């Protein structure tokens, strides 16, 4: 049986989400139809919106269901850009962001002539608050991760939102990795402001909390000005046209509620497992180095640098031993390149190719950690030897 320690890529479907999805499919009707069947489906959809809003700390009307976190980020970033005030042509972009954000901003730069104002990370992966604030004045929009999806470092979401509000710049927060792991509270982070500046949008995804793949949401403040990506029916405040996925919404809400209900206790459990994993790695491989903030990080994340071992080789050897881990974001799977997040921490290309990300979730157990610690030392020794042979031939 495979040991699965790649929950940051996707998490097994929760029974609550599966049951909600199946139950929703027993109700026939398009939620935009005005007959009884349609309105029954509509009630399911709006119930799901209300339940998810309670978890996210927002108003139900602010939730726009999407096909996932990537679409939600696209809607937020492109929508805010296209609605920007005249004369504002810059995007504030911290280093080390997820590619769902990086690639959108890159597109805005090439296709829309956006100027990118980069903000450095410190050695632990934290956004420099002063540099972020300094980059804001006159910008069209800003974006930031709530928690880094690779090294797990938590950011000061409320502080970033306050800085954006003070500069009257709309902010998008990517909370995909944070949801279900730490408290996510859109209203608290936004504060009392009613102007378009400050926290304007937030992206989340179902499959990171035990919901189905292909469902996500953008939380769009009632005060934000945002141009939609898709037109054609006026659904969801006109921000995302098309027949809505009622079953997907119901499953997402069920998964998010289950994850939130157990979050505090589960976080403590995962921290204990993570710390035992890290301690075991350091004991058997003393040269291994934990990256990211050692304390202020996602509870289930252990991102480790293994000197002189190619991360891809380690991943392959562990996979052959029945252990699933990652070298970084699953959205870049199959692309042999150094981790841009590790480079953003100030490390070199060699280090950025020598990392593994272990991420635990609600199905992780002590025996999973035991299995990793039993098999990792041999895999590391073989990966180091393989690298040495490759270097000798070149």
C-alpha positions as CSV (number, residue, x, y, z in Angstrom):
1,X,0.0,0.0,0.0
2,X,1.4,3.4,-1.0
3,X,2.4,6.0,1.6
4,X,0.9,9.2,0.4
5,X,2.7,12.4,1.6
6,X,1.7,14.8,-1.2
7,X,-1.5,16.3,0.3
8,X,-0.4,19.7,-0.9
9,X,-0.9,18.5,-4.5
10,X,-4.3,16.9,-3.8
11,X,-6.1,15.4,-0.8
12,X,-8.2,12.2,-0.9
13,X,-11.9,12.8,-1.3
14,X,-13.8,13.0,2.0
15,X,-16.8,10.9,2.6
16,X,-18.8,14.0,3.4
17,X,-18.0,15.5,0.0
18,X,-18.7,12.3,-1.9
19,X,-22.1,12.0,-0.2
20,X,-23.0,15.6,-0.8
21,X,-22.1,15.2,-4.5
22,X,-24.2,12.1,-5.0
23,X,-27.2,13.6,-3.0
24,X,-27.1,16.8,-5.2
25,X,-27.3,14.6,-8.4
26,X,-30.6,13.2,-7.1
27,X,-32.2,16.6,-7.6
28,X,-33.0,17.4,-11.2
29,X,-33.0,21.0,-12.5
30,X,-31.0,23.9,-13.7
31,X,-30.5,26.4,-10.9
32,X,-31.3,29.2,-13.3
33,X,-34.7,27.8,-14.3
34,X,-37.8,29.3,-12.6
35,X,-39.9,26.2,-12.3
36,X,-40.0,24.1,-9.2
37,X,-37.3,21.7,-10.2
38,X,-35.0,24.5,-11.0
39,X,-35.7,26.3,-7.7
40,X,-35.1,23.1,-5.7
41,X,-31.6,22.9,-7.3
42,X,-31.1,26.6,-6.7
43,X,-31.7,26.1,-3.0
44,X,-29.0,23.4,-2.9
45,X,-26.6,25.8,-4.6
46,X,-27.3,28.7,-2.3
47,X,-27.2,26.5,0.8
48,X,-23.7,25.4,-0.4
49,X,-22.7,29.1,-1.0
50,X,-23.9,30.0,2.6
51,X,-22.0,27.0,4.1
52,X,-18.8,27.9,2.3
53,X,-19.1,31.6,3.1
54,X,-19.3,30.7,6.8
55,X,-16.0,28.8,6.6
56,X,-14.3,31.6,4.5
57,X,-15.5,34.5,6.6
58,X,-17.3,36.3,3.8
59,X,-20.8,37.0,2.6
60,X,-22.5,34.3,0.4
61,X,-23.0,36.8,-2.4
62,X,-19.2,37.3,-2.5
63,X,-18.5,33.7,-3.5
64,X,-18.1,33.0,-7.2
65,X,-17.8,29.3,-7.9
66,X,-15.1,28.4,-10.4
67,X,-13.4,25.3,-11.9
68,X,-10.6,25.5,-9.4
69,X,-8.0,27.8,-7.8
70,X,-6.3,28.6,-11.0
71,X,-9.4,30.0,-12.6
72,X,-10.2,31.9,-9.5
73,X,-6.8,33.5,-9.5
74,X,-7.2,34.3,-13.2
75,X,-10.6,35.9,-12.6
76,X,-9.2,38.0,-9.7
77,X,-6.0,39.2,-11.3
78,X,-7.2,39.8,-14.9
79,X,-10.5,41.1,-13.6
80,X,-8.9,43.6,-11.3
81,X,-6.4,44.6,-14.0
82,X,-9.1,45.3,-16.6
83,X,-11.0,47.4,-14.1
84,X,-8.0,49.4,-12.9
85,X,-8.1,53.2,-12.7
86,X,-6.6,55.0,-15.6
87,X,-2.9,55.6,-15.3
88,X,-2.2,52.6,-13.1
89,X,0.0,50.1,-14.9
90,X,1.9,48.1,-12.3
91,X,1.3,44.8,-10.5
92,X,2.9,44.1,-7.1
93,X,4.2,40.5,-7.1
94,X,6.2,38.9,-4.3
95,X,8.8,36.4,-5.3
96,X,8.0,32.7,-4.9
97,X,4.3,32.9,-5.7
98,X,2.4,30.0,-7.2
99,X,2.5,29.6,-10.9
100,X,-1.3,30.2,-11.1
101,X,-0.4,33.8,-10.2
102,X,3.1,34.0,-11.7
103,X,1.9,33.0,-15.2
104,X,-1.1,35.3,-15.1
105,X,1.1,38.3,-14.2
106,X,3.6,37.2,-16.9
107,X,0.7,37.2,-19.4
108,X,-0.4,40.7,-18.2
109,X,3.2,41.9,-18.7
110,X,3.5,40.6,-22.2
111,X,0.0,41.0,-23.5
112,X,-1.2,44.1,-21.5
113,X,2.1,45.9,-20.9
114,X,1.8,45.6,-17.2
115,X,4.9,46.7,-15.2
116,X,5.8,44.2,-12.5
117,X,7.0,45.4,-9.1
118,X,8.8,42.4,-7.6
119,X,9.0,42.0,-3.8
120,X,11.7,39.9,-2.3
121,X,11.3,37.1,0.2
122,X,13.6,36.7,3.2
123,X,15.6,33.5,3.8
124,X,12.6,31.9,5.5
125,X,10.2,32.7,2.7
126,X,8.4,35.6,4.3
127,X,7.3,38.6,2.2
128,X,9.2,41.7,3.2
129,X,6.5,43.9,4.6
130,X,8.3,47.2,4.1
131,X,9.2,46.4,0.5
132,X,5.6,45.3,-0.2
133,X,4.2,48.5,1.2
134,X,6.8,50.6,-0.7
135,X,5.8,48.9,-4.0
136,X,2.0,49.6,-3.6
137,X,1.5,53.4,-4.3
138,X,0.1,53.9,-7.8
139,X,-0.1,50.2,-8.5
140,X,-3.1,48.7,-10.3
141,X,-3.2,45.7,-8.0
142,X,-1.2,43.4,-5.7
143,X,-1.2,39.7,-5.0
144,X,0.2,37.4,-2.4
145,X,0.0,33.9,-1.0
146,X,-1.5,33.4,2.4
147,X,0.8,30.4,2.8
148,X,3.6,29.4,0.5
149,X,2.6,26.2,-1.3
150,X,6.2,24.8,-1.4
151,X,8.1,25.8,1.7
152,X,4.9,26.3,3.8
153,X,5.8,29.7,5.3
154,X,2.7,31.6,6.5
155,X,2.3,35.3,5.6
156,X,0.7,38.1,7.5
157,X,-2.5,38.2,5.5
158,X,-4.1,40.9,7.6
159,X,-1.0,43.1,7.5
160,X,-0.7,42.8,3.7
161,X,-4.4,43.7,3.3
162,X,-4.0,46.7,5.6
163,X,-1.1,47.9,3.6
164,X,-3.0,47.6,0.4
165,X,-6.0,49.4,1.9
166,X,-3.8,52.2,3.0
167,X,-2.5,52.6,-0.5
168,X,-5.9,52.2,-2.1
169,X,-4.7,49.3,-4.1
170,X,-6.9,46.2,-4.6
171,X,-5.3,43.0,-3.3
172,X,-5.8,39.3,-4.2
173,X,-4.8,36.7,-1.7
174,X,-4.2,33.1,-2.8
175,X,-5.5,31.0,0.1
176,X,-5.5,27.6,-1.8
177,X,-2.8,26.1,0.4
178,X,-4.1,27.8,3.6
179,X,-7.7,26.6,3.6
180,X,-8.3,23.8,6.0
181,X,-4.8,24.2,7.5
182,X,-5.0,27.6,9.2
183,X,-7.9,30.1,9.9
184,X,-9.1,31.8,6.7
185,X,-11.2,34.9,7.4
186,X,-11.9,37.2,4.4
187,X,-13.9,39.8,6.4
188,X,-11.4,40.0,9.2
189,X,-8.5,40.4,6.8
190,X,-10.3,43.0,4.8
191,X,-11.3,45.1,7.8
192,X,-13.9,47.8,7.8
193,X,-13.0,49.5,4.5
194,X,-15.6,50.0,1.8
195,X,-13.3,51.4,-0.9
196,X,-12.1,49.3,-3.9
197,X,-8.6,49.2,-2.3
198,X,-7.5,46.6,0.2
199,X,-8.5,43.0,0.1
200,X,-10.6,42.6,-3.0
201,X,-10.5,38.9,-3.9
202,X,-9.3,35.6,-2.6
203,X,-8.9,32.2,-4.4
204,X,-9.6,28.7,-2.9
205,X,-9.9,25.2,-4.3
206,X,-11.9,22.2,-3.2
207,X,-9.4,19.4,-3.8
208,X,-7.0,20.7,-1.2
209,X,-9.5,20.1,1.6
210,X,-10.9,16.7,0.5
211,X,-13.4,18.0,-2.1
212,X,-13.6,17.1,-5.8
213,X,-11.0,18.2,-8.4
214,X,-12.4,20.8,-10.8
215,X,-14.2,23.0,-8.2
216,X,-13.0,26.2,-6.6
217,X,-14.1,29.6,-5.7
218,X,-13.1,33.3,-6.0
219,X,-14.3,35.4,-3.1
220,X,-14.9,38.8,-4.6
221,X,-15.6,41.7,-2.2
222,X,-18.9,43.5,-2.8
223,X,-16.8,46.7,-3.0
224,X,-14.4,45.5,-5.6
225,X,-14.4,46.5,-9.3
226,X,-13.8,43.4,-11.3
227,X,-14.3,42.6,-15.0
228,X,-15.4,39.0,-15.7
229,X,-13.5,36.6,-17.9
230,X,-16.6,34.8,-19.1
231,X,-19.8,36.3,-20.4
232,X,-23.0,34.7,-21.4
233,X,-25.7,34.4,-18.8
234,X,-25.2,36.9,-15.9
235,X,-24.8,34.2,-13.3
236,X,-22.9,34.9,-10.0
237,X,-23.3,38.7,-10.1
238,X,-22.2,38.6,-13.7
239,X,-18.7,37.7,-12.7
240,X,-18.7,34.1,-14.1
241,X,-21.4,33.2,-16.6
242,X,-22.5,29.6,-17.3
243,X,-24.7,26.9,-15.7
244,X,-23.4,26.4,-12.2
245,X,-22.0,23.1,-10.9
246,X,-24.5,22.5,-8.1
247,X,-23.1,19.1,-7.1
248,X,-19.5,20.4,-7.1
249,X,-20.5,23.4,-5.0
250,X,-22.3,21.1,-2.5
251,X,-19.3,18.8,-2.3
252,X,-16.9,21.7,-1.8
253,X,-19.0,23.1,1.0
254,X,-19.2,19.8,2.7
255,X,-15.5,19.2,2.5
256,X,-14.6,22.7,3.7
257,X,-17.0,22.4,6.6
258,X,-15.5,19.1,7.6
259,X,-12.0,20.4,7.4
260,X,-12.8,23.5,9.4
261,X,-14.6,21.5,12.1
262,X,-11.5,19.4,12.8
263,X,-8.9,22.1,11.9
264,X,-7.6,23.0,15.4
265,X,-7.2,19.4,16.6
266,X,-6.0,18.1,13.3
267,X,-3.4,20.9,13.0
268,X,-2.0,19.9,16.4
269,X,-1.8,16.3,15.3
270,X,-0.1,17.1,12.0
271,X,2.4,19.4,13.7
272,X,3.4,16.5,15.9
273,X,3.7,14.1,13.0
274,X,5.7,16.8,11.0
275,X,8.1,17.4,13.8
276,X,8.7,13.7,14.3
277,X,9.4,13.4,10.5
278,X,11.8,16.4,10.6
279,X,13.6,15.0,13.7
280,X,13.9,11.6,12.1
281,X,15.3,13.1,8.9
282,X,17.9,15.1,10.8
283,X,18.9,12.1,12.8
284,X,19.6,9.8,9.8
285,X,20.7,12.5,7.4
286,X,22.4,15.3,9.5
287,X,23.2,17.4,6.4
288,X,19.5,17.7,5.5
289,X,18.1,21.2,6.0
290,X,14.5,22.3,6.6
291,X,13.5,25.2,4.4
292,X,10.8,27.8,5.2
293,X,9.9,29.2,8.6
294,X,10.6,26.5,11.3
295,X,7.6,27.5,13.3
296,X,5.2,29.8,11.5
297,X,4.4,27.3,8.7
298,X,1.6,25.1,7.5
299,X,1.1,22.3,10.0
300,X,1.6,19.4,7.5
301,X,4.5,20.8,5.5
302,X,8.1,19.7,5.7
303,X,10.2,21.1,2.8
304,X,13.7,19.7,3.0
305,X,17.0,20.4,1.2
306,X,19.0,17.2,0.6
307,X,22.6,18.3,-0.4
308,X,24.2,16.5,-3.3
309,X,21.0,14.6,-4.2
310,X,18.8,15.5,-7.1
311,X,15.3,15.9,-5.9
312,X,13.9,14.1,-8.9
313,X,16.1,11.1,-8.3
314,X,15.0,11.0,-4.7
315,X,11.4,11.3,-5.7
316,X,11.8,8.4,-8.1
317,X,13.5,6.1,-5.6
318,X,10.9,6.8,-2.9
319,X,8.1,6.2,-5.4
320,X,9.7,2.8,-6.2
321,X,9.6,2.1,-2.5
322,X,5.9,3.0,-2.3
323,X,6.1,6.5,-1.0
324,X,4.6,9.5,-2.8
325,X,6.2,12.9,-2.2
326,X,6.9,16.0,-4.4
327,X,9.8,18.2,-5.5
328,X,7.5,21.2,-5.5
329,X,4.2,22.4,-7.0
330,X,2.2,19.7,-8.7
331,X,1.2,22.4,-11.3
332,X,4.7,22.2,-12.7
333,X,4.8,18.4,-12.8
334,X,7.0,16.9,-15.5
335,X,9.0,20.1,-15.9
336,X,12.7,19.6,-15.0
337,X,13.6,23.0,-13.6
338,X,14.8,24.3,-10.2
339,X,12.3,25.4,-7.7
340,X,11.7,29.1,-8.2
341,X,10.7,29.3,-4.5
342,X,14.0,28.0,-3.3
343,X,15.8,30.4,-5.6
344,X,13.7,33.2,-4.1
345,X,15.1,32.2,-0.6
346,X,18.5,33.2,-1.9
347,X,19.8,29.6,-2.5
348,X,21.5,28.6,-5.7
349,X,20.4,26.5,-8.6
350,X,22.0,23.3,-7.2
351,X,20.1,23.6,-4.0
352,X,16.9,24.4,-5.9
353,X,17.2,21.0,-7.6
354,X,17.8,19.1,-4.4
355,X,14.6,19.5,-2.4
356,X,11.6,17.4,-1.5
357,X,8.3,18.5,-0.2
358,X,6.6,16.2,2.3
359,X,3.0,17.2,3.0
360,X,0.7,15.4,5.5
361,X,-3.0,15.5,5.6
362,X,-6.1,14.1,7.3
363,X,-5.4,10.5,6.3
364,X,-1.7,10.6,7.4
365,X,-0.6,8.3,10.2
366,X,2.4,7.6,12.4
367,X,3.1,4.5,10.3
368,X,3.4,6.7,7.3
369,X,6.1,8.7,9.0
370,X,7.8,5.4,10.1
371,X,7.8,4.1,6.5
372,X,9.4,7.3,5.2
373,X,12.1,7.4,7.9
374,X,12.9,3.7,7.2
375,X,13.3,4.1,3.5
376,X,14.7,7.6,3.1
377,X,18.3,7.1,4.2
378,X,19.0,4.4,1.5
379,X,17.2,6.5,-1.1
380,X,19.4,9.5,-0.2
381,X,22.6,7.4,-0.3
382,X,21.7,6.1,-3.8
383,X,20.7,9.6,-5.0
384,X,24.0,11.0,-3.8
385,X,25.9,8.1,-5.5
386,X,24.0,8.7,-8.7
387,X,24.8,12.3,-8.7
388,X,28.5,11.6,-8.2
389,X,28.6,9.2,-11.1
390,X,26.8,11.7,-13.3
391,X,29.3,14.4,-12.3
392,X,32.3,12.1,-13.0
393,X,31.0,11.4,-16.5
394,X,30.5,15.1,-17.4
